[in-house]
């Protein structure tokens, strides 16, 4: 009696297709999870990197009588003060044509001034770059790119100060001054700015900072064009960074706002006659008014932030619309000055 033996029977085409379909479904479920794990891992690395930048910032203050690192030094100020910063090989970075001339004032931003305190570890400030980008950096001039496009922007206008040469009399004498050195604000709370209400809006030294756990020193940032809406979930992780970051208002001029529930631009004063209106909930869009350097969220959509007391964390962009996080003396979230 013959019996068909099924022991060696192979898979049918239908069975193979079913198995392939199951594998495809499993991969479809697994890959986003793996991508999310990778992004969270890179966010942890970013937070660690900004913490190291904060340590270097404090080392600078410790070596300079508690002075806050200057936010930016225009080339004429470098010449006037006869300061010199060095590349890793010990050669001095010379003052170059000003910031407006191609942005090649390499010693102007914070980057090359703090790198010696980080053993010139470029990854601490350029870790967002893909490996393929490094060849492009070499072609473009690595020193300039590292200076201008680190991962983290410095709150340079309001911590340390943006230094430039200013005429002080009709004789043509110029001396270094930081912007907003003679700022005026509503100090008595009467709703108007009086002629004698001069405010020290720039924190020049560490002891001046009174809310160190709230004041932003560095955060992930990028240069963004005016009148654009940047959707955070579509922002590339390797978008070129900026050495600078500015608050929603720079003096009285609106700069940017995160758009969420109830957010947007309302009628007011300033360029374009608009002012940012804070929103609530989880904003996913950055509205840009002026050509500016604004906070961005790499990897997870949240912004890597370092505060004056040295702690760092990952913040939802909407939490950074509060001016008290940027200006030491700000007494309200919508603080402005002249």
Order of alpha helices (4+ residues) and beta strands (2+ residues): alpha-beta-alpha-beta-beta-alpha-alpha-alpha-alpha-beta-beta-beta-beta-beta-beta-beta-beta-beta-beta-beta-beta-beta-beta
